[in-house]
Amino acid sequence: MDFGFRQTALLRAIVALTISAAVLAACASSGTVTSGSREHDSRSFMPAAELAFDALPGARAFYGTYAALQGDAVYAAEFPAGWDGGGLVMYTHGYRGVGAGLAVSVPPAAFREAVLAAGYAWAASSYSANFYDVRAGVEDTNQLAMQLVDYLQRDWNISLNLPSQYLISGNSLGGHTAAAAVERENMQRTLYPVPYAGAAPFCQAEQNQFQWLGDYSRLAQTLAGYAYMPYSEFPSLYGEMNAETRLLSPGPVIRALFKLDAQTGAPTWEPASLNGERLMLMAQMLTGGKRPIFEYGFRSNFQNTVMGSGGDDGTVRGILDRNVYDNSNRFYRWTDGGTPTAEEVAFNEMMPRVDAARGVNALRSDGVRWLPEIHGDFSVPVLTMHTLGDFYVPFRHQQLYREGATRNGNDHLLVQRAIRAPGHCDFSPDETRRALTDWLNWVNGGPKPAGDDVLNPAVVADDRYGCSFTTPDRPGLPAC
C-alpha cells in the first residue's frame, strides 16, 4: 500500500521557512523569556555503552549518538526492506527515572510490527536528559526526525531519501511528548520544526499530571488529620520507602486511611474509615469520574507511585525553577449532588491552599517551554488510548484533551479509546496493533476510526464502558 507522497527537499525548505517565520513573530511578542535557571540545567547524562538491538525479520536496525539539547542523545531506527524515502514514525519513550544513563529506545514488539507492516520506518531518541524532561523529548525527537538520514550517512555510510511523511507516537511521558509535538504553540516554537501529519499519544500525561499528584497526597494528609503539618513532611507521614518506591513501613497517614494486611502489615489499599472512603471517592472524581475498573487501579501498588511523589516543592524535580502546583480555587467533593454538603464545605475550609508561582513555565524564545503544554490545539489526525483504571496518569487527561480540542474547533480530528485495564499503559498487543493500523489508514485518507465518548458521565459510568476496544478481557476484571 502506498502511504503518502514523496516530499521534495524544496517542500521541506518551504515548510521550515514558514514555521520559522512564525517562531520569529511569536518571539517578538510579549511574555517570552530566555533567562532563568533551574536545577535541571546543571545535570549531565551519558549514553549507554551498548546501543545495539536486533531488528525484526526482514528489517534492518541502526543506532548511534548525536549532539542534542542537553548533551549527547542515543538514536535507534528500524527500516523495512526496500524503504527509501517512505513514511517515518517517531517513537517517544516514557519516563525513565532520574539516573544518568541514556539507553537505546526500542518500542514494544506490537508497535514495531504494526509500523513495519504498513511500510513505515520508525526512529526514537533517548532524549539528552532523564527526569520529566518533555522539552528535551520534543526538541531531541524533532531534531532526530529532520536529521536522521544525515546521521545514517555519517554513522553507517548509507544514503537514503528524505522521509515522505512524518508521524509521532509514544506512551506516558512519551505520549505527552507526542501530543505536545503537534500542538500549534510547540510547532511554532520548537528549534526543529517538523511537519507531522498525525500523532498517536497513548496513556499520555500532560501538565495537569502534577496537579493530580499534588492533590492526592494533600487530600490524604488532610483527611488523616495532619493538615496542620507542612506538606514537606508528607514523606515521613506516608512511611518508609525503598529506592523502588515500595512502601516498607506504613506511616500514620496510611494507617489512618487504609486497611493493613494482618500478616505482612502492608496496606491493602482498601479504605479503613469514613475518611478513607472519602479519599477514594474524591480520587475517582479527580481522575475521570465514576467508571468501570477505577477501583482496581485504586487498590493497586500505583498508590505507592502517586503518594511517593508527595511532599515535593512543585518544581517537578527541578524541571521548573518554581512551584507550578495550584489549588487556590479548587473545591474538592466526595458527593455528586447539585449542592456541596456541609461536611464538604467544612473540609474545603480546612484544606491547605497553595498558589502557583507567577510566570512559572512561561513561554520561551529559545524553543518550547520547560514543561511543554497540551491544550488540544492541533490540525492533524490524533488517536489516543487510555486505560480506565490508570491511577498514576489518570483517564481525566483524556477528558481535558477532548475539552481543549472542542474549544479549538478541531475535535473532529481526535479519536479516543478507553481500555478496561487497571494499570498504566497496560495495553495488549492486539489493542496496540489495531490502534496503530487504524490511525495509519486514517492519516493516509482512509475512514476515520471509531472511538469512545469520554465526556458524557452516563456513558463513562456504564458497566460496559470500554468494551468496544478492549481485547482480550483482563483476568480478574469484570468481562465484557
C-alpha positions as CSV (number, residue, x, y, z in Angstrom):
1,M,0.0,0.0,0.0
2,D,1.3,3.5,-0.9
3,F,1.2,5.7,2.3
4,G,1.7,9.4,1.5
5,F,3.6,11.2,-1.2
6,R,7.3,11.7,-1.9
7,Q,8.2,15.0,-0.3
8,T,10.9,17.0,-2.1
9,A,13.7,18.9,-0.4
10,L,12.1,22.1,-1.7
11,L,8.9,21.4,0.1
12,R,10.7,20.8,3.3
13,A,12.5,24.0,3.0
14,I,9.3,25.9,2.4
15,V,7.7,24.3,5.4
16,A,10.7,25.1,7.6
17,L,10.8,28.7,6.4
18,T,7.1,29.2,7.1
19,I,7.3,27.8,10.6
20,S,10.5,29.7,11.3
21,A,8.8,32.9,10.4
22,A,6.0,32.1,12.9
23,V,8.6,31.5,15.5
24,L,10.2,34.9,15.0
25,A,6.8,36.6,15.1
26,A,5.9,34.8,18.3
27,C,9.2,35.6,19.9
28,A,8.7,39.3,19.2
29,S,5.5,39.3,21.3
30,S,5.4,39.9,25.0
31,G,5.6,37.2,27.6
32,T,8.5,35.2,26.3
33,V,11.7,34.6,28.3
34,T,15.2,33.3,27.6
35,S,16.7,33.7,31.1
36,G,16.1,31.8,34.3
37,S,17.9,28.9,35.8
38,R,16.7,25.7,37.3
39,E,18.3,22.7,38.9
40,H,17.9,20.6,35.8
41,D,20.2,22.8,33.8
42,S,23.2,21.6,35.9
43,R,22.5,17.9,35.3
44,S,24.5,15.8,32.9
45,F,23.8,12.5,31.3
46,M,25.7,9.9,29.3
47,P,24.7,7.4,26.6
48,A,24.9,3.8,27.5
49,A,27.9,1.8,26.3
50,E,25.9,-0.8,24.4
51,L,23.4,0.6,21.8
52,A,22.9,-2.4,19.5
53,F,19.5,-4.1,19.2
54,D,18.1,-6.9,17.0
55,A,15.9,-6.0,14.0
56,L,12.8,-7.9,13.3
57,P,12.9,-10.4,10.4
58,G,13.1,-8.6,7.1
59,A,14.1,-5.3,8.7
60,R,17.4,-3.5,9.4
61,A,18.4,-1.9,12.7
62,F,20.5,1.3,13.1
63,Y,21.8,3.1,16.2
64,G,24.2,5.7,17.3
65,T,24.5,9.0,19.2
66,Y,24.1,12.7,18.2
67,A,24.5,16.1,19.8
68,A,21.2,17.2,21.2
69,L,19.6,19.8,23.5
70,Q,21.3,19.0,26.8
71,G,24.2,16.9,25.5
72,D,24.6,13.7,23.5
73,A,21.5,11.6,22.9
74,V,21.1,8.0,21.6
75,Y,19.2,7.3,18.4
76,A,17.7,4.0,17.3
77,A,15.9,3.3,14.0
78,E,14.4,0.3,12.1
79,F,13.7,0.2,8.4
80,P,11.6,-2.3,6.5
81,A,13.1,-3.9,3.4
82,G,13.1,-1.5,0.4
83,W,12.4,1.7,2.4
84,D,13.9,4.7,0.6
85,G,12.0,7.9,1.3
86,G,8.8,6.4,2.7
87,G,7.0,7.3,5.9
88,L,8.7,7.7,9.2
89,V,7.1,7.3,12.7
90,M,8.9,8.9,15.5
91,Y,8.6,6.8,18.7
92,T,8.7,8.7,22.0
93,H,9.6,6.8,25.2
94,G,8.2,7.1,28.6
95,Y,9.6,8.2,32.0
96,R,13.0,6.7,32.8
97,G,13.6,8.0,36.3
98,V,16.5,10.2,37.5
99,G,19.6,8.2,36.6
100,A,22.4,9.5,34.5
101,G,22.4,6.8,31.8
102,L,20.7,7.2,28.4
103,A,19.6,3.9,27.0
104,V,18.6,2.9,23.5
105,S,14.8,3.3,22.9
106,V,13.1,0.4,21.2
107,P,9.3,0.4,21.0
108,P,7.2,-2.7,22.1
109,A,7.1,-5.5,19.6
110,A,3.5,-4.9,18.7
111,F,4.3,-1.2,17.8
112,R,7.2,-2.3,15.6
113,E,5.2,-5.0,13.9
114,A,2.3,-2.7,13.0
115,V,4.5,0.2,11.8
116,L,6.9,-2.0,9.7
117,A,3.9,-4.0,8.2
118,A,2.5,-0.7,7.0
119,G,5.7,0.1,5.2
120,Y,6.9,2.7,7.6
121,A,10.3,3.0,9.3
122,W,10.5,4.1,12.9
123,A,13.1,6.1,14.9
124,A,13.5,7.0,18.5
125,S,15.6,9.2,20.7
126,S,16.7,8.5,24.2
127,Y,16.4,12.3,24.7
128,S,19.5,14.1,26.1
129,A,18.2,14.1,29.6
130,N,16.2,11.9,32.0
131,F,13.8,13.2,34.7
132,Y,10.4,14.5,33.4
133,D,12.1,16.5,30.6
134,V,9.4,16.7,27.9
135,R,11.2,19.8,26.5
136,A,14.2,17.5,25.6
137,G,11.7,14.9,24.4
138,V,10.2,17.3,21.9
139,E,13.3,19.1,20.7
140,D,15.5,16.0,20.5
141,T,12.9,13.9,18.8
142,N,12.2,16.7,16.3
143,Q,16.0,17.1,15.6
144,L,16.3,13.4,15.0
145,A,13.4,13.4,12.6
146,M,14.9,16.1,10.5
147,Q,18.4,14.9,10.5
148,L,18.1,11.1,10.7
149,V,19.2,10.4,7.1
150,D,22.3,12.5,7.7
151,Y,23.2,10.5,10.8
152,L,22.8,7.3,8.9
153,Q,25.1,8.6,6.2
154,R,27.6,9.6,8.8
155,D,27.5,6.5,11.0
156,W,26.5,3.7,8.6
157,N,27.6,5.1,5.2
158,I,24.2,4.5,3.7
159,S,22.3,7.1,1.5
160,L,18.5,7.3,1.8
161,N,16.0,9.8,0.5
162,L,14.2,12.1,3.0
163,P,11.0,10.7,4.5
164,S,7.9,11.5,2.6
165,Q,5.8,11.7,5.7
166,Y,6.5,12.3,9.5
167,L,4.3,10.9,12.2
168,I,4.8,10.7,16.0
169,S,3.6,8.3,18.7
170,G,4.5,7.3,22.3
171,N,3.4,6.3,25.7
172,S,3.1,8.1,29.1
173,L,5.8,10.9,29.2
174,G,6.3,9.9,25.5
175,G,2.6,10.4,25.0
176,H,3.0,13.9,26.5
177,T,5.8,14.4,24.1
178,A,3.9,13.2,21.0
179,A,0.8,15.2,21.8
180,A,2.9,18.3,22.6
181,A,4.8,17.9,19.3
182,V,1.7,18.6,17.2
183,E,0.3,21.4,19.4
184,R,0.2,24.6,17.5
185,E,2.3,26.5,20.1
186,N,5.0,24.0,20.1
187,M,5.2,23.6,16.4
188,Q,5.7,27.3,16.1
189,R,8.4,27.5,18.9
190,T,10.4,24.3,18.5
191,L,14.0,24.7,17.4
192,Y,13.4,21.9,14.8
193,P,10.0,22.3,13.1
194,V,8.7,19.0,11.8
195,P,5.5,18.9,9.6
196,Y,3.9,16.0,11.4
197,A,0.9,14.5,9.6
198,G,-0.5,12.8,12.6
199,A,0.0,11.8,16.3
200,A,-0.9,8.8,18.4
201,P,-0.2,9.7,22.0
202,F,-1.1,6.7,24.3
203,C,-1.8,6.9,28.0
204,Q,-0.4,10.4,27.8
205,A,0.5,12.6,30.7
206,E,0.4,16.4,30.4
207,Q,0.9,19.5,32.6
208,N,-2.2,18.7,34.8
209,Q,-0.5,15.5,35.9
210,F,1.3,17.5,38.5
211,Q,-2.0,18.9,39.7
212,W,-3.2,15.4,40.3
213,L,-0.1,14.2,42.1
214,G,-0.2,17.3,44.3
215,D,-3.9,17.0,45.1
216,Y,-4.0,13.4,46.1
217,S,-1.2,13.4,48.7
218,R,-2.5,16.7,50.2
219,L,-6.0,15.2,50.4
220,A,-4.7,12.1,52.2
221,Q,-2.7,14.3,54.6
222,T,-5.7,16.4,55.5
223,L,-8.1,13.5,55.8
224,A,-5.7,11.7,58.1
225,G,-5.7,14.7,60.4
226,Y,-2.3,16.2,59.6
227,A,-3.4,19.4,57.7
228,Y,-1.5,21.4,60.4
229,M,1.8,20.0,59.3
230,P,3.9,21.4,56.5
231,Y,3.4,19.5,53.2
232,S,7.2,18.9,53.1
233,E,6.6,16.4,56.0
234,F,4.4,14.2,53.8
235,P,7.1,11.5,53.1
236,S,7.5,10.8,56.8
237,L,3.8,10.7,57.3
238,Y,3.4,8.3,54.4
239,G,6.0,5.9,55.6
240,E,9.4,4.4,54.9
241,M,10.1,3.8,51.2
242,N,12.8,1.9,49.3
243,A,14.6,3.0,46.2
244,E,11.9,1.3,44.0
245,T,9.2,3.5,45.7
246,R,7.9,0.4,47.6
247,L,6.3,1.1,51.0
248,L,8.4,-0.8,53.6
249,S,6.7,0.6,56.7
250,P,3.3,2.4,56.6
251,G,3.2,5.8,58.3
252,P,0.3,7.4,60.2
253,V,-1.4,8.7,57.0
254,I,-1.7,5.2,55.6
255,R,-2.7,3.6,58.9
256,A,-5.4,6.2,59.4
257,L,-7.0,5.7,55.9
258,F,-6.3,2.1,54.7
259,K,-6.6,-1.4,55.9
260,L,-3.3,-3.3,56.6
261,D,-2.7,-7.0,55.8
262,A,-2.8,-8.9,59.0
263,Q,0.4,-10.9,58.2
264,T,2.6,-8.5,56.3
265,G,1.5,-5.2,57.7
266,A,1.4,-3.8,54.1
267,P,-1.6,-1.7,53.1
268,T,-4.3,-3.5,51.1
269,W,-5.4,0.0,49.7
270,E,-9.0,-0.7,50.9
271,P,-10.5,2.2,52.8
272,A,-10.4,1.6,56.6
273,S,-12.5,4.5,57.7
274,L,-15.1,7.1,56.6
275,N,-12.3,9.4,55.6
276,G,-10.6,6.6,53.7
277,E,-13.9,6.2,51.7
278,R,-14.0,9.9,51.1
279,L,-10.4,9.9,49.8
280,M,-11.4,7.1,47.3
281,L,-14.4,9.0,46.1
282,M,-12.5,12.2,45.7
283,A,-9.8,10.4,43.8
284,Q,-12.5,8.9,41.5
285,M,-13.8,12.4,40.7
286,L,-10.4,13.9,40.2
287,T,-9.3,11.0,37.8
288,G,-12.3,11.0,35.5
289,G,-15.5,10.3,37.4
290,K,-17.5,7.1,38.0
291,R,-16.3,4.4,35.6
292,P,-15.6,0.7,35.4
293,I,-12.2,-0.6,36.6
294,F,-11.4,2.5,38.7
295,E,-11.5,0.6,42.0
296,Y,-9.0,-2.0,40.6
297,G,-6.5,0.8,39.8
298,F,-7.2,2.5,43.2
299,R,-6.3,-0.7,45.0
300,S,-3.1,-1.3,43.1
301,N,0.5,-0.5,44.0
302,F,0.4,2.6,41.9
303,Q,-0.7,4.2,45.2
304,N,3.0,3.9,46.1
305,T,3.9,5.7,42.9
306,V,1.4,8.5,43.4
307,M,1.9,9.1,47.1
308,G,5.7,8.6,46.7
309,S,5.8,11.9,44.9
310,G,4.2,13.7,47.8
311,G,6.0,16.4,49.7
312,D,7.9,17.9,46.8
313,D,8.4,21.6,46.1
314,G,6.3,21.8,43.0
315,T,9.2,22.2,40.6
316,V,8.7,18.7,39.0
317,R,12.1,17.7,40.5
318,G,13.9,20.7,39.1
319,I,12.4,20.8,35.6
320,L,10.9,24.2,36.6
321,D,12.5,26.9,38.7
322,R,9.5,27.5,41.0
323,N,6.3,25.9,42.2
324,V,3.7,25.1,39.5
325,Y,1.0,23.4,41.7
326,D,-2.1,25.5,42.5
327,N,-5.2,24.5,44.4
328,S,-6.2,28.1,45.4
329,N,-9.6,27.9,43.7
330,R,-10.2,24.2,43.8
331,F,-13.3,22.8,45.5
332,Y,-13.0,19.1,46.5
333,R,-16.0,16.8,46.7
334,W,-16.8,13.2,47.5
335,T,-20.6,13.5,46.7
336,D,-22.0,14.2,43.3
337,G,-25.2,16.1,44.2
338,G,-26.0,19.5,42.8
339,T,-25.0,21.2,46.1
340,P,-22.0,20.5,48.3
341,T,-22.7,19.1,51.7
342,A,-21.9,20.9,54.9
343,E,-19.1,18.4,55.5
344,E,-17.6,19.2,52.1
345,V,-17.7,22.9,52.8
346,A,-16.0,22.4,56.2
347,F,-13.4,20.2,54.6
348,N,-12.5,22.7,51.9
349,E,-12.2,25.4,54.5
350,M,-9.7,23.2,56.3
351,M,-7.7,22.2,53.2
352,P,-4.4,24.0,52.9
353,R,-4.1,26.2,49.8
354,V,-1.2,26.8,47.5
355,D,-0.7,29.4,44.7
356,A,1.5,28.6,41.7
357,A,4.4,31.0,41.3
358,R,3.6,33.8,39.0
359,G,5.0,33.3,35.5
360,V,6.2,29.7,36.2
361,N,6.7,27.7,33.0
362,A,6.4,30.8,30.8
363,L,6.7,30.8,27.0
364,R,10.3,30.8,25.8
365,S,12.1,32.4,22.8
366,D,14.7,29.6,22.7
367,G,12.4,26.7,22.0
368,V,9.4,25.1,23.7
369,R,8.5,25.7,27.3
370,W,10.4,23.9,30.1
371,L,7.2,21.8,30.5
372,P,5.5,21.8,27.1
373,E,1.8,22.2,27.5
374,I,-1.1,20.4,25.8
375,H,-4.4,22.2,25.1
376,G,-5.9,20.2,22.3
377,D,-4.8,22.7,19.7
378,F,-3.8,20.7,16.6
379,S,-4.6,20.3,12.9
380,V,-3.7,16.7,12.2
381,P,-5.4,13.3,12.9
382,V,-4.8,12.3,16.5
383,L,-5.7,8.9,18.0
384,T,-5.3,8.1,21.7
385,M,-5.8,5.1,24.1
386,H,-6.0,5.2,27.9
387,T,-6.8,2.5,30.5
388,L,-9.7,3.2,32.7
389,G,-8.0,2.2,36.0
390,D,-4.8,4.1,35.5
391,F,-4.2,5.6,38.9
392,Y,-0.8,7.1,38.0
393,V,-1.6,9.0,34.8
394,P,-5.4,9.2,35.1
395,F,-8.1,8.9,32.5
396,R,-9.1,12.5,33.3
397,H,-6.3,13.7,30.9
398,Q,-8.4,12.3,28.0
399,Q,-11.4,14.4,29.1
400,L,-9.3,17.6,29.3
401,Y,-7.8,16.8,25.9
402,R,-11.3,16.5,24.4
403,E,-12.5,19.7,26.0
404,G,-9.5,21.5,24.6
405,A,-10.0,20.1,21.1
406,T,-13.6,21.2,21.2
407,R,-12.7,24.7,22.3
408,N,-10.2,24.9,19.5
409,G,-12.6,23.6,16.9
410,N,-10.6,20.5,15.9
411,D,-12.4,17.8,17.9
412,H,-13.3,16.1,14.6
413,L,-9.6,15.3,14.4
414,L,-9.5,13.5,17.7
415,V,-10.4,9.8,18.3
416,Q,-10.1,8.4,21.8
417,R,-10.3,4.8,23.0
418,A,-11.0,3.5,26.6
419,I,-9.4,0.2,27.6
420,R,-10.6,-1.9,30.5
421,A,-7.4,-2.4,32.4
422,P,-6.1,-1.3,35.8
423,G,-2.5,-0.5,35.1
424,H,-0.6,2.4,33.5
425,C,-0.2,2.0,29.7
426,D,-1.5,-1.6,30.2
427,F,-2.3,-2.3,26.5
428,S,-2.4,-5.7,24.9
429,P,-0.5,-6.3,21.6
430,D,-3.9,-6.6,19.8
431,E,-5.0,-3.2,21.1
432,T,-1.8,-1.6,20.1
433,R,-1.7,-3.1,16.6
434,R,-5.3,-2.2,16.0
435,A,-4.9,1.4,17.1
436,L,-1.8,2.0,15.1
437,T,-3.2,0.3,11.9
438,D,-6.5,2.3,12.2
439,W,-4.5,5.5,12.8
440,L,-2.2,5.0,9.8
441,N,-5.1,4.3,7.5
442,W,-6.9,7.4,8.7
443,V,-3.8,9.6,8.3
444,N,-3.5,8.5,4.7
445,G,-7.0,9.1,3.6
446,G,-8.9,6.1,5.0
447,P,-12.0,6.3,7.1
448,K,-12.0,8.0,10.5
449,P,-11.6,5.2,13.1
450,A,-14.3,4.6,15.8
451,G,-13.7,5.8,19.3
452,D,-15.3,6.3,22.7
453,D,-17.2,9.2,24.2
454,V,-15.1,10.4,27.1
455,L,-17.2,13.3,28.4
456,N,-20.7,12.0,28.9
457,P,-20.9,10.9,32.6
458,A,-23.7,8.4,31.9
459,V,-21.8,6.8,29.1
460,V,-18.5,6.6,31.0
461,A,-20.2,5.2,34.1
462,D,-21.9,2.4,32.2
463,D,-20.7,-1.1,33.3
464,R,-19.8,-2.0,29.7
465,Y,-17.8,1.2,29.0
466,G,-14.5,0.4,27.3
467,C,-15.7,-2.9,25.8
468,S,-15.5,-1.7,22.2
469,F,-11.7,-1.7,22.0
470,T,-10.6,-4.0,24.9
471,T,-9.1,-7.2,23.5
472,P,-8.8,-9.5,25.4
473,D,-10.7,-9.2,28.7
474,R,-8.3,-9.0,31.5
475,P,-8.2,-11.9,34.1
476,G,-9.8,-10.9,37.4
477,L,-11.8,-8.0,36.0
478,P,-15.5,-7.8,35.0
479,A,-15.7,-9.3,31.5
480,C,-17.4,-7.7,28.5
